[in-house]
């Protein structure tokens, strides 16, 4: 991958993080509430899952030069997962304590964490598979 492609992926990653922060803290009171569920899971939990699932994938694409062995893949994935959890916890804490128009919900944090874990496992599997093909 060229240097310009790597920089573009890093910019995309940081734009994604900015978009997540915007979605977590923006006022959406003018938007009509649409309540639906997917297999009994409320729509807002599905949205939280979808917001946080790309985090490990985009982090890996932006910074994968640090994953040349299984050990480094696991270390990088662990750090990425920790940072993702901190972002998810920070947004929920911020909604609960820094805004009067949003509330923190532990089930949102559970949806975020589930997405992060599943996505991280996918990244680990694909990266180790790529390493074994070399």
ROSE-4610 file (N, C-alpha, C; in Angstrom, 1 decimal, always signed):
// ROSE-4610
residu = [X/X/X/X/X/X/X/X/X/X/X/X/X/X/X/X/X/X/X/X/X/X/X/X/X/X/X/X/X/X/X/X/X/X/X/X/X/X/X/X/X/X/X/X/X/X/X/X/X/X/X/X/X/X/X/X/X/X/X/X/X/X/X/X/X/X/X/X/X/X/X/X/X/X/X/X/X/X/X/X/X/X/X/X/X/X/X/X/X/X/X/X/X/X/X/X/X/X/X/X/X/X/X/X/X/X/X/X/X/X/X/X/X/X/X/X/X/X/X/X/X/X/X/X/X/X/X/X/X/X/X/X/X/X/X/X/X/X/X/X/X/X/X/X/X/X/X/X/X/X/X/X/X/X/X/X/X/X/X/X/X/X/X/X/X/X/X/X/X/X/X/X/X/X/X/X/X/X/X/X/X/X/X/X/X/X/X/X/X/X/X/X/X/X/X/X/X/X/X/X/X/X/X/X/X/X/X/X/X/X/X/X/X/X/X/X/X/X/X/X/X/X/X/X/X/X/X/X/X/X/X/X/X/X/X/X/X/X/X/X/X/X/X/X/X/X/X/X/X/X/X/X/X/X/X/X/X/X/X/X/X/X/X/X/X/X/X/X/X/X/X/X/X/X/X/X/X/X/X/X/X/X/X/X/X/X/X/X/X/X/X/X/X/X/X/X/X/X/X/X/X/X/X/X/X/X/X/X/X/X/X/X/X/X/X/X/X/X/X/X/X/X/X/X/X/X/X/X/X/X/X/X/X/X/X/X/X/X/X/X/X/X/X/X/X/X/X/X/X/X/X/X/X/X/X/X/X/X/X/X/X/X/X/X/X/X/X/X/X/X/X/X/X/X/X/X/X/X/X/X/X/X/X/X/X/X/X/X/X/X/X/X/X/X/X/X/X/X/X/X/X/X]
num = [1/1/1/2/2/2/3/3/3/4/4/4/5/5/5/6/6/6/7/7/7/8/8/8/9/9/9/10/10/10/11/11/11/12/12/12/13/13/13/14/14/14/15/15/15/16/16/16/17/17/17/18/18/18/19/19/19/20/20/20/21/21/21/22/22/22/23/23/23/24/24/24/25/25/25/26/26/26/27/27/27/28/28/28/29/29/29/30/30/30/31/31/31/32/32/32/33/33/33/34/34/34/35/35/35/36/36/36/37/37/37/38/38/38/39/39/39/40/40/40/41/41/41/42/42/42/43/43/43/44/44/44/45/45/45/46/46/46/47/47/47/48/48/48/49/49/49/50/50/50/51/51/51/52/52/52/53/53/53/54/54/54/55/55/55/56/56/56/57/57/57/58/58/58/59/59/59/60/60/60/61/61/61/62/62/62/63/63/63/64/64/64/65/65/65/66/66/66/67/67/67/68/68/68/69/69/69/70/70/70/71/71/71/72/72/72/73/73/73/74/74/74/75/75/75/76/76/76/77/77/77/78/78/78/79/79/79/80/80/80/81/81/81/82/82/82/83/83/83/84/84/84/85/85/85/86/86/86/87/87/87/88/88/88/89/89/89/90/90/90/91/91/91/92/92/92/93/93/93/94/94/94/95/95/95/96/96/96/97/97/97/98/98/98/99/99/99/100/100/100/101/101/101/102/102/102/103/103/103/104/104/104/105/105/105/106/106/106/107/107/107/108/108/108/109/109/109/110/110/110/111/111/111/112/112/112/113/113/113/114/114/114/115/115/115/116/116/116/117/117/117/118/118/118/119/119/119/120/120/120/121/121/121/122/122/122/123/123/123/124/124/124/125/125/125/126/126/126/127/127/127/128/128/128/129/129/129/130/130/130/131/131/131/132/132/132/133/133/133/134/134/134]
x = [+0.9/+0.0/+0.9/+0.5/+1.4/+1.2/+2.1/+2.0/+0.7/+0.3/-0.9/-2.1/-2.2/-3.3/-3.4/-2.3/-2.2/-2.7/-2.3/-2.7/-4.2/-4.7/-6.2/-7.0/-6.5/-7.2/-7.1/-6.0/-6.0/-7.0/-7.1/-8.0/-9.4/-9.7/-11.1/-11.4/-10.4/-10.5/-10.9/-10.2/-10.4/-11.8/-12.1/-13.4/-14.6/-14.3/-15.3/-15.5/-14.4/-14.5/-15.2/-14.9/-15.7/-17.1/-17.5/-18.9/-19.6/-18.9/-19.5/-19.7/-18.8/-19.0/-20.1/-20.2/-21.3/-22.7/-22.8/-24.0/-24.4/-23.4/-23.6/-24.0/-23.6/-23.8/-24.7/-25.1/-25.9/-27.3/-28.0/-29.4/-30.2/-31.1/-31.9/-33.4/-33.8/-35.2/-36.1/-35.6/-36.5/-36.7/-35.9/-36.0/-37.2/-38.1/-39.2/-38.6/-39.2/-38.8/-39.4/-38.5/-39.0/-38.6/-39.6/-39.4/-39.6/-38.6/-38.7/-37.7/-37.7/-36.8/-36.4/-35.2/-34.6/-34.5/-35.3/-35.3/-35.5/-36.3/-36.6/-35.6/-34.6/-33.6/-34.1/-34.2/-34.7/-33.7/-34.3/-33.6/-32.4/-32.5/-31.3/-30.1/-30.4/-29.3/-28.6/-29.5/-28.9/-28.1/-28.5/-27.8/-26.4/-26.4/-25.2/-24.2/-24.8/-23.9/-23.3/-24.1/-23.6/-22.6/-22.8/-21.8/-20.4/-20.4/-19.1/-18.5/-19.2/-18.6/-17.4/-17.5/-16.4/-15.1/-15.1/-14.0/-12.7/-12.7/-11.5/-11.1/-12.0/-11.7/-11.0/-11.5/-10.9/-9.6/-9.5/-8.2/-7.1/-7.5/-6.6/-6.1/-7.1/-6.7/-5.8/-6.1/-5.3/-3.9/-3.8/-2.5/-2.0/-2.3/-1.9/-0.4/+0.4/+1.8/+2.4/+1.7/+2.1/+1.8/+1.2/+0.8/+1.5/+2.7/+3.5/+3.6/+3.1/+3.2/+1.9/+1.6/+0.4/+0.4/+1.6/+1.7/+1.4/+1.9/+1.7/+0.2/-0.4/-1.8/-2.7/-2.4/-3.1/-2.9/-1.7/-1.4/-2.1/-2.0/-2.7/-4.2/-4.7/-6.2/-6.6/-5.9/-6.2/-6.2/-5.2/-5.2/-6.3/-6.6/-7.7/-9.0/-9.2/-10.4/-10.6/-9.5/-9.5/-9.8/-9.2/-9.5/-11.0/-11.5/-12.9/-13.8/-13.5/-14.3/-14.3/-13.1/-13.0/-13.8/-13.8/-14.7/-16.1/-16.5/-18.0/-18.4/-17.5/-17.8/-17.9/-16.9/-16.8/-18.0/-18.6/-19.8/-21.0/-21.1/-22.2/-22.1/-20.9/-20.7/-21.0/-20.5/-20.7/-22.2/-22.9/-24.3/-25.0/-24.6/-25.3/-24.9/-23.7/-23.2/-22.9/-22.8/-22.4/-23.5/-24.6/-25.7/-27.0/-27.9/-29.3/-30.3/-29.8/-30.7/-30.5/-29.5/-29.2/-29.1/-29.2/-29.0/-28.1/-27.3/-26.5/-27.3/-27.0/-27.8/-26.8/-26.8/-25.8/-26.1/-27.3/-27.6/-27.0/-26.9/-26.1/-24.7/-24.1/-22.7/-22.5/-23.5/-23.4/-23.5/-24.3/-24.4/-23.0/-22.5/-21.2/-20.1/-20.1/-19.0/-19.2/-20.4/-20.6/-20.1/-20.4/-19.9/-18.4/-17.8/-16.3/-15.7/-16.2/-15.6/-15.7/-16.9/-17.1/-16.2/-16.2/-15.3/-13.8/-13.4/-12.0/-11.7/-12.6/-12.3/-12.2/-13.1/-13.0/-11.6/-11.2/-9.9/-8.7/-8.8/-7.7/-7.7/-8.9/-9.0/-8.4/-8.8/-8.4/-6.9/-6.4/-5.0/-4.1/-4.4/-3.6/-3.7/-4.9/-5.0/-4.1/-4.0/-3.1/-1.7/-1.3/+0.1/+0.5/-0.4/-0.1/+0.0/-0.6/-0.6/+0.8/+1.5/+2.8/+3.8]
y = [-1.2/+0.0/+1.2/+2.2/+3.4/+4.3/+5.2/+6.2/+7.0/+7.5/+8.3/+7.5/+6.2/+5.4/+5.2/+5.0/+4.8/+6.1/+7.3/+8.5/+8.7/+8.3/+8.4/+7.5/+6.3/+5.4/+6.0/+6.6/+7.2/+8.4/+9.2/+10.3/+9.8/+8.7/+8.1/+7.6/+7.0/+6.5/+7.6/+8.7/+9.9/+10.6/+10.6/+11.1/+10.2/+8.9/+8.0/+8.2/+8.4/+8.7/+10.0/+11.0/+12.3/+12.1/+11.3/+11.0/+10.3/+9.3/+8.7/+9.7/+10.5/+11.5/+12.5/+12.9/+13.7/+13.0/+11.8/+11.0/+10.8/+10.7/+10.4/+11.7/+12.9/+14.1/+15.2/+14.9/+15.9/+15.9/+17.0/+17.2/+16.6/+15.6/+15.1/+15.2/+16.2/+16.3/+16.6/+17.2/+17.5/+16.3/+15.3/+14.0/+13.2/+12.7/+11.9/+10.6/+10.2/+8.9/+7.7/+6.8/+5.6/+4.4/+3.8/+2.7/+1.4/+0.6/-0.7/-1.6/-2.9/-3.8/-4.8/-5.4/-6.4/-7.7/-8.7/-9.9/-9.6/-8.6/-8.2/-7.2/-6.9/-5.9/-4.5/-3.6/-2.2/-1.5/-0.7/+0.0/+0.8/+1.4/+2.2/+1.3/+0.1/-0.8/-1.3/-1.5/-1.9/-0.8/+0.4/+1.6/+1.7/+1.5/+1.5/+0.4/-0.8/-1.9/-1.5/-0.9/-0.6/+0.6/+1.5/+2.6/+2.1/+1.1/+0.7/-0.5/-1.2/-2.4/-2.0/-0.9/-0.6/-0.1/+0.2/+0.8/-0.1/-1.4/-2.2/-2.4/-2.5/-2.7/-1.5/-0.4/+0.9/+1.1/+0.8/+1.0/+0.1/-1.1/-2.1/-1.6/-1.2/-0.7/+0.5/+1.4/+2.6/+2.4/+1.4/+1.2/-0.2/-1.0/-2.4/-2.7/-1.7/-2.0/-2.5/-2.5/-3.0/-4.4/-5.1/-6.5/-7.5/-7.7/-8.6/-10.0/-10.2/-11.6/-11.8/-13.0/-13.3/-12.5/-12.5/-11.8/-10.3/-9.7/-8.2/-8.0/-9.0/-8.8/-8.8/-9.8/-9.9/-8.6/-8.1/-6.9/-5.7/-5.5/-4.4/-4.5/-5.7/-5.9/-5.6/-6.0/-5.7/-4.2/-3.5/-2.1/-1.4/-1.8/-1.3/-1.5/-2.7/-3.0/-2.2/-2.0/-1.1/+0.3/+0.9/+2.2/+2.3/+1.3/+1.3/+1.3/+0.5/+0.5/+1.8/+2.4/+3.8/+4.8/+4.7/+5.6/+5.4/+4.1/+3.8/+4.2/+3.9/+4.3/+5.8/+6.5/+8.0/+8.6/+8.1/+8.7/+8.5/+7.3/+7.1/+7.9/+8.0/+8.8/+10.3/+10.7/+12.1/+12.4/+11.5/+11.7/+11.8/+11.0/+11.0/+12.2/+12.7/+13.7/+15.1/+15.2/+16.4/+17.0/+16.3/+16.9/+16.8/+17.6/+17.5/+17.0/+16.7/+16.3/+14.8/+14.1/+12.7/+12.0/+10.7/+10.0/+8.8/+8.4/+7.2/+6.0/+4.9/+3.7/+2.5/+1.8/+0.6/-0.4/-0.5/-1.4/-0.9/+0.4/+1.0/+0.6/+0.7/+0.3/-1.2/-2.0/-3.4/-3.7/-2.9/-3.1/-2.6/-1.5/-1.0/-2.1/-2.6/-3.6/-4.9/-5.3/-6.5/-6.3/-5.2/-4.9/-4.8/-4.2/-4.1/-5.5/-6.3/-7.7/-8.5/-8.5/-9.3/-8.8/-7.5/-6.9/-7.2/-7.1/-7.4/-8.8/-9.7/-11.2/-11.4/-10.7/-10.8/-10.3/-9.2/-8.6/-9.6/-10.1/-11.1/-12.3/-12.9/-14.0/-13.7/-12.6/-12.3/-12.0/-11.3/-10.9/-12.1/-13.0/-14.2/-15.1/-15.2/-15.9/-15.4/-14.0/-13.4/-13.7/-13.7/-14.0/-15.4/-16.4/-17.8/-18.0/-17.2/-17.4/-16.9/-16.1/-15.5/-16.6]
z = [+0.0/+0.0/+0.0/-0.8/-0.9/+0.3/+0.4/+1.6/+1.5/+0.3/+0.1/+0.5/+0.1/+0.5/+2.0/+2.6/+4.1/+4.8/+4.3/+4.9/+4.6/+3.5/+3.2/+4.1/+4.4/+5.4/+6.8/+7.2/+8.5/+8.6/+7.5/+7.5/+7.6/+6.9/+6.9/+8.3/+9.0/+10.4/+11.3/+11.2/+12.1/+11.8/+10.5/+10.1/+10.7/+10.6/+11.2/+12.7/+13.4/+14.9/+15.1/+14.3/+14.4/+14.1/+13.2/+12.9/+14.0/+14.6/+15.8/+16.9/+17.2/+18.2/+17.9/+16.6/+16.2/+16.5/+16.0/+16.2/+17.6/+18.5/+19.9/+20.7/+20.2/+20.9/+20.2/+19.0/+18.3/+18.8/+18.6/+18.8/+17.7/+17.9/+16.9/+17.2/+18.0/+18.4/+17.2/+16.2/+15.0/+14.1/+14.4/+13.6/+14.2/+13.3/+13.9/+14.5/+15.6/+16.2/+15.4/+15.0/+14.3/+15.2/+15.7/+16.6/+15.8/+15.7/+15.1/+15.9/+15.6/+16.2/+15.2/+15.4/+14.6/+15.4/+15.2/+16.0/+17.5/+17.8/+19.1/+19.8/+19.0/+19.5/+19.1/+20.1/+19.7/+18.7/+17.9/+16.8/+17.3/+18.5/+18.9/+19.3/+19.7/+20.0/+18.7/+17.7/+16.4/+15.8/+16.0/+15.5/+16.2/+17.5/+18.3/+17.8/+17.6/+17.1/+15.7/+14.8/+13.5/+13.6/+14.5/+14.7/+15.1/+16.0/+16.6/+15.9/+15.1/+14.4/+13.5/+12.7/+11.8/+12.6/+13.8/+14.5/+14.4/+14.8/+14.7/+13.2/+12.3/+10.9/+10.4/+10.6/+10.1/+10.8/+12.1/+12.8/+12.2/+11.9/+11.3/+10.0/+9.1/+7.8/+7.9/+8.8/+9.0/+9.5/+10.4/+11.2/+11.2/+10.1/+10.1/+10.0/+9.8/+9.6/+10.9/+12.0/+13.3/+13.5/+12.5/+12.7/+11.8/+12.0/+11.1/+11.7/+13.0/+13.6/+14.4/+14.7/+15.5/+16.8/+17.5/+18.7/+18.5/+17.5/+17.3/+16.9/+16.1/+15.8/+17.1/+18.0/+19.2/+20.1/+20.1/+20.9/+20.3/+19.0/+18.3/+18.5/+18.3/+18.4/+19.9/+20.8/+22.2/+22.5/+22.0/+22.2/+21.5/+20.3/+19.5/+20.2/+20.8/+21.5/+22.7/+23.5/+24.6/+24.3/+23.2/+22.8/+22.4/+21.6/+21.2/+22.4/+23.5/+24.7/+25.4/+25.4/+26.0/+25.3/+24.0/+23.1/+23.4/+23.5/+23.7/+25.1/+26.1/+27.5/+27.6/+27.0/+27.0/+26.4/+25.3/+24.7/+25.6/+26.2/+27.1/+28.4/+28.9/+30.1/+29.8/+28.6/+28.2/+28.0/+27.4/+27.2/+28.6/+29.5/+30.8/+31.7/+31.6/+32.5/+31.9/+30.6/+30.0/+29.2/+29.0/+28.2/+29.0/+28.6/+29.2/+28.2/+27.0/+26.0/+25.6/+26.2/+26.0/+27.3/+27.3/+28.5/+28.2/+29.2/+29.0/+29.3/+28.5/+28.7/+28.7/+29.8/+29.8/+28.7/+28.2/+27.1/+25.8/+25.6/+24.5/+24.6/+25.7/+25.9/+25.6/+26.0/+25.7/+24.2/+23.5/+22.0/+21.4/+21.9/+21.4/+21.6/+22.8/+23.2/+22.4/+22.2/+21.4/+20.0/+19.4/+18.0/+18.0/+19.0/+19.1/+19.2/+20.0/+20.2/+18.9/+18.3/+17.1/+16.0/+15.8/+14.8/+15.0/+16.3/+16.6/+16.3/+16.7/+16.4/+14.9/+14.1/+12.6/+12.1/+12.6/+12.2/+12.6/+13.8/+14.2/+13.3/+13.0/+12.2/+10.8/+10.2/+8.8/+8.8/+9.8/+9.8/+10.0/+10.9/+11.1/+9.9/+9.2/+8.0/+6.9/+6.8/+5.8/+6.1/+7.4/+7.8/+7.4/+7.6/+7.3/+5.8/+5.0/+3.6/+3.0/+3.8/+3.3/+3.2]
